[in-house]
């Protein structure tokens, strides 16, 4: 009979301090999500898996965490119509069941998601990418919270620098003896230059159970929150379209976050008031060495009240 190996993780630590998160990060798995009457979506996903740890236990069972992740993702390949947030939820609930000392388990997932679309002016087929963000937190009281969302890239134009350009153009036109009415009409039709930025928008929704939102719609809301969308393929008419569109809708980083809030309220009037909406915008500045950032995390009911009170 072979000697049983000691379970060192189950021993008492030298310092009895509990930990909020213990687990593994950067676990890469291929996940196939089936769709009815359509080809499956195949994702190369990266998972982070955590459990909490009481102060009386030295370590968590890392191999058990990996075993649950492997089992769950293998099932995700074969079961139809799975949502990525449900994959996280199932894994988190299994972690709770398999760890008798754990009160909370958290699973986070990110993956690149391909979108088929047409270029805005030449109507040519192209593809865009968005990063899927999904997570779930399961508690030993039987409740599970799930989160789904996206990170997308777009284009913004600074209203401040555009205002300065418009002022300069007005002075030049007045110096050429152009009447004020014509100047106003011209500037209304031709937006003036402003420094452009690469924008990064993040939008997620978290609820108890499965969030009743559509991932593709969240991606649309996030992309539309910026001054203009960007495209992998762009012929000259498409470039002109994006340049004109972005300068016609110049936005501060704060404006983009508020646009996401407005888009969520318009798209989901029946979303639970207690749903947590996270909105972040970061812009890569083109004329500064620093970047601009704004964010808001709020219950959906708060956003409805604020937008309705305008």
Secondary structure per residue as TSV (DSSP state, phi and psi in degrees):
chain	resnum	aa	ss	phi	psi
A	1	X	-	360.0	130.2
A	2	X	-	-78.3	149.8
A	3	X	-	-73.6	133.9
A	4	X	-	-71.7	131.3
A	5	X	-	-72.5	143.2
A	6	X	-	-71.0	145.4
A	7	X	-	-92.7	86.3
A	8	X	G	-65.2	-35.8
A	9	X	G	-59.5	-30.1
A	10	X	G	-82.4	-2.8
A	11	X	S	-77.9	172.8
A	12	X	-	-86.3	132.1
A	13	X	-	-73.9	161.3
A	14	X	S	-68.0	-32.2
A	15	X	S	-119.9	114.3
A	16	X	-	-85.8	78.2
A	17	X	-	-123.2	126.9
A	18	X	-	-73.5	155.9
A	19	X	E	-124.9	140.1
A	20	X	E	-75.2	-39.7
A	21	X	E	-136.0	123.4
A	22	X	E	-136.9	131.2
A	23	X	E	173.9	-146.9
A	24	X	E	-128.6	149.1
A	25	X	E	-128.9	158.6
A	26	X	E	69.7	31.4
A	27	X	E	-82.7	115.7
A	28	X	E	-95.4	129.2
A	29	X	E	-141.7	144.4
A	30	X	E	-87.1	121.4
A	31	X	E	-118.5	127.1
A	32	X	E	-107.6	119.2
A	33	X	E	-104.3	117.7
A	34	X	E	-79.5	145.4
A	35	X	E	-126.2	143.1
A	36	X	T	-69.3	131.7
A	37	X	T	58.8	30.7
A	38	X	E	-156.4	165.3
A	39	X	E	-67.4	148.7
A	40	X	E	-68.4	155.4
A	41	X	E	-94.7	124.9
A	42	X	E	-107.4	124.3
A	43	X	E	-119.9	136.6
A	44	X	E	-92.8	102.3
A	45	X	E	-105.6	149.7
A	46	X	E	-117.5	126.2
A	47	X	E	-112.0	142.3
A	48	X	E	-117.1	130.9
A	49	X	E	-128.7	125.9
A	50	X	E	-135.4	152.3
A	51	X	E	-132.1	160.1
A	52	X	E	-86.1	159.9
A	53	X	E	-133.7	125.1
A	54	X	-	-70.8	158.7
A	55	X	T	-65.9	-20.9
A	56	X	T	-85.1	-4.5
A	57	X	-	-112.8	135.8
A	58	X	S	-70.3	-42.4
A	59	X	-	-154.4	164.2
A	60	X	-	-89.4	165.0
A	61	X	-	-87.7	89.6
A	62	X	H	-61.6	-40.8
A	63	X	H	-65.3	-33.7
A	64	X	H	-68.0	-39.8
A	65	X	H	-58.1	-47.6
A	66	X	H	-64.9	-36.0
A	67	X	H	-62.9	-42.6
A	68	X	H	-65.2	-44.5
A	69	X	H	-59.2	-47.4
A	70	X	H	-60.4	-46.0
A	71	X	H	-60.8	-46.5
A	72	X	H	-67.2	-41.2
A	73	X	H	-71.0	-31.6
A	74	X	H	-63.6	-38.7
A	75	X	H	-68.1	-34.8
A	76	X	H	-63.1	-26.6
A	77	X	H	-69.7	-31.7
A	78	X	H	-101.3	-21.2
A	79	X	S	-85.9	141.2
A	80	X	S	-80.7	155.8
A	81	X	S	54.1	40.5
A	82	X	-	-83.0	144.1
A	83	X	-	-102.7	147.1
A	84	X	H	-63.1	-35.0
A	85	X	H	-66.7	-29.2
A	86	X	H	-70.4	-34.7
A	87	X	H	-58.7	-47.0
A	88	X	H	-61.6	-42.5
A	89	X	H	-62.3	-43.4
A	90	X	H	-63.5	-42.4
A	91	X	H	-64.9	-43.1
A	92	X	H	-61.8	-42.3
A	93	X	H	-66.2	-36.0
A	94	X	H	-67.9	-36.6
A	95	X	H	-62.2	-41.7
A	96	X	H	-60.8	-43.3
A	97	X	H	-65.9	-33.0
A	98	X	H	-92.0	-9.0
A	99	X	-	-119.5	99.5
A	100	X	T	-68.4	-19.6
A	101	X	T	-92.5	-2.7
A	102	X	-	-95.9	138.6
A	103	X	S	-104.7	-16.5
A	104	X	E	-151.3	137.7
A	105	X	E	-129.0	139.5
A	106	X	E	-129.6	136.1
A	107	X	E	-130.1	127.5
A	108	X	E	-121.4	144.8
A	109	X	E	-139.1	140.7
A	110	X	E	-132.6	144.6
A	111	X	E	-156.4	152.2
A	112	X	E	-85.8	134.6
A	113	X	E	-122.6	128.7
A	114	X	E	-95.9	138.2
A	115	X	E	-121.7	127.1
A	116	X	E	-90.1	133.0
A	117	X	E	-154.8	-178.6
A	118	X	E	-114.2	147.9
A	119	X	-	-67.0	149.6
A	120	X	T	-70.0	-28.5
A	121	X	T	-112.4	-42.2
A	122	X	T	-91.9	-7.8
A	123	X	-	58.3	40.5
A	124	X	-	-96.0	147.4
A	125	X	E	-69.6	138.0
A	126	X	E	-152.3	179.6
A	127	X	E	-130.6	148.0
A	128	X	E	-125.1	162.5
A	129	X	E	-120.8	148.3
A	130	X	E	-138.8	149.0
A	131	X	E	-94.7	123.3
A	132	X	E	-80.9	135.3
A	133	X	E	-120.2	122.3
A	134	X	E	-138.6	148.6
A	135	X	E	-157.2	164.6
A	136	X	E	-152.2	143.7
A	137	X	E	-126.7	117.5
A	138	X	E	-105.2	138.5
A	139	X	E	-114.0	157.9
A	140	X	T	-75.2	-0.1
A	141	X	T	-88.3	4.3
A	142	X	S	95.0	-1.6
A	143	X	-	-95.5	146.4
A	144	X	E	-133.8	127.7
A	145	X	E	-104.2	134.5
A	146	X	E	-120.4	149.1
A	147	X	E	-131.4	140.5
A	148	X	E	-140.5	143.3
A	149	X	E	-177.7	-164.5
A	150	X	E	-151.2	162.2
A	151	X	E	-128.0	123.9
A	152	X	E	-130.0	163.1
A	153	X	E	-117.2	140.7
A	154	X	E	-149.6	-158.2
A	155	X	E	-130.6	138.1
A	156	X	E	-128.7	157.9
A	157	X	E	-127.3	135.7
A	158	X	-	-75.6	119.9
A	159	X	H	-63.7	-30.8
A	160	X	H	-66.4	-51.2
A	161	X	H	-67.2	-32.5
A	162	X	H	-65.6	-38.2
A	163	X	H	-63.3	-37.7
A	164	X	H	-67.0	-38.7
A	165	X	H	-65.5	-39.0
A	166	X	H	-65.1	-39.6
A	167	X	H	-63.4	-42.0
A	168	X	H	-63.3	-43.6
A	169	X	H	-63.3	-39.9
A	170	X	H	-62.5	-42.4
A	171	X	H	-62.6	-41.9
A	172	X	H	-65.4	-44.3
A	173	X	H	-65.5	-39.4
A	174	X	H	-64.5	-35.2
A	175	X	H	-67.5	-20.8
A	176	X	T	-92.9	12.5
A	177	X	T	63.3	31.5
A	178	X	-	-80.8	134.5
A	179	X	-	-69.6	154.9
A	180	X	H	-59.8	-39.8
A	181	X	H	-61.6	-43.2
A	182	X	H	-67.2	-40.2
A	183	X	H	-60.7	-46.2
A	184	X	H	-60.9	-43.7
A	185	X	H	-64.5	-40.8
A	186	X	H	-63.9	-47.6
A	187	X	H	-68.8	-25.9
A	188	X	H	-69.7	-32.9
A	189	X	H	-87.7	-32.6
A	190	X	S	-119.7	98.5
A	191	X	-	-63.7	140.0
A	192	X	-	-84.3	161.0
A	193	X	-	-67.3	149.3
A	194	X	-	-146.2	158.9
A	195	X	-	-73.6	133.5
A	196	X	E	-94.4	159.6
A	197	X	E	-140.1	149.7
A	198	X	E	-83.2	120.1
A	199	X	E	-103.4	143.9
A	200	X	E	-122.9	112.6
A	201	X	E	-109.4	134.9
A	202	X	E	-124.2	129.6
A	203	X	E	-138.5	122.4
A	204	X	E	-136.6	156.0
A	205	X	E	-129.6	132.1
A	206	X	E	-126.3	131.4
A	207	X	E	-141.2	165.8
A	208	X	E	-70.8	126.5
A	209	X	B	78.9	-157.4
A	210	X	S	-83.1	125.3
A	211	X	-	-64.4	128.4
A	212	X	-	-86.1	63.3
A	213	X	-	-133.1	160.8
A	214	X	-	-105.5	127.8
A	215	X	H	-57.2	-44.4
A	216	X	H	-63.0	-34.9
A	217	X	H	-71.0	-36.9
A	218	X	H	-62.1	-39.6
A	219	X	H	-62.5	-41.5
A	220	X	H	-63.1	-44.4
A	221	X	H	-61.7	-43.8
A	222	X	H	-66.3	-42.0
A	223	X	H	-67.4	-37.7
A	224	X	H	-76.4	-10.1
A	225	X	T	-75.6	-16.7
A	226	X	S	-94.3	-179.9
A	227	X	S	-66.4	-37.2
A	228	X	B	-160.3	155.0
A	229	X	-	-78.7	157.3
A	230	X	-	-120.0	159.4
A	231	X	-	-135.5	147.3
A	232	X	S	-66.0	-43.2
A	233	X	S	-102.5	130.9
A	234	X	-	-150.9	109.6
A	235	X	-	-79.7	175.2
A	236	X	H	-57.3	-43.6
A	237	X	H	-60.7	-33.8
A	238	X	H	-69.0	-40.8
A	239	X	H	-62.2	-41.6
A	240	X	H	-63.8	-40.8
A	241	X	H	-60.5	-47.3
A	242	X	H	-66.3	-40.7
A	243	X	H	-64.0	-46.4
A	244	X	H	-66.3	-43.5
A	245	X	H	-62.8	-43.3
A	246	X	H	-67.6	-39.4
A	247	X	H	-75.7	-18.4
A	248	X	H	-81.3	-11.7
A	249	X	T	-137.7	54.9
A	250	X	-	-60.9	137.9
A	251	X	-	-142.2	137.0
A	252	X	-	-72.2	164.9
A	253	X	H	-60.0	-33.7
A	254	X	H	-67.0	-36.7
A	255	X	H	-62.2	-36.3
A	256	X	H	-65.2	-41.9
A	257	X	H	-63.4	-43.4
A	258	X	H	-66.0	-33.4
A	259	X	H	-66.5	-36.4
A	260	X	H	-64.6	-41.8
A	261	X	H	-61.0	-45.5
A	262	X	H	-63.7	-40.4
A	263	X	H	-63.9	-39.0
A	264	X	H	-66.4	-43.6
A	265	X	H	-64.2	-38.8
A	266	X	H	-70.2	-37.9
A	267	X	H	-81.9	-28.3
A	268	X	-	-130.8	69.2
A	269	X	T	-64.4	-21.3
A	270	X	T	-102.1	9.8
A	271	X	S	-65.0	138.9
A	272	X	-	-55.6	142.3
A	273	X	T	-62.2	-26.8
A	274	X	T	-87.0	-1.6
A	275	X	-	-61.4	138.4
A	276	X	E	-95.8	121.8
A	277	X	E	-109.1	125.2
A	278	X	E	-112.1	125.5
A	279	X	E	-129.9	124.1
A	280	X	E	-133.6	143.8
A	281	X	E	-136.0	127.8
A	282	X	E	-128.0	130.0
A	283	X	E	-114.7	130.5
A	284	X	E	-80.5	106.0
A	285	X	-	-66.1	144.2
A	286	X	S	-101.2	-19.4
A	287	X	S	-118.9	8.1
A	288	X	S	-128.9	159.7
A	289	X	S	-84.4	-16.0
A	290	X	S	-97.6	170.5
A	291	X	-	-115.1	163.9
A	292	X	E	-107.3	144.5
A	293	X	E	-146.0	141.9
A	294	X	E	-147.9	150.3
A	295	X	E	-156.4	161.3
A	296	X	E	-148.9	131.7
A	297	X	E	-121.7	123.0
A	298	X	E	-154.9	158.1
A	299	X	E	-69.3	145.5
A	300	X	H	-59.4	-37.3
A	301	X	H	-60.0	-35.3
A	302	X	H	-64.1	-42.6
A	303	X	H	-64.4	-40.8
A	304	X	H	-61.2	-43.8
A	305	X	H	-63.8	-43.2
A	306	X	H	-68.6	-43.3
A	307	X	H	-71.7	-36.2
A	308	X	H	-70.2	-21.6
A	309	X	T	-90.3	5.4
A	310	X	-	-65.4	360.0
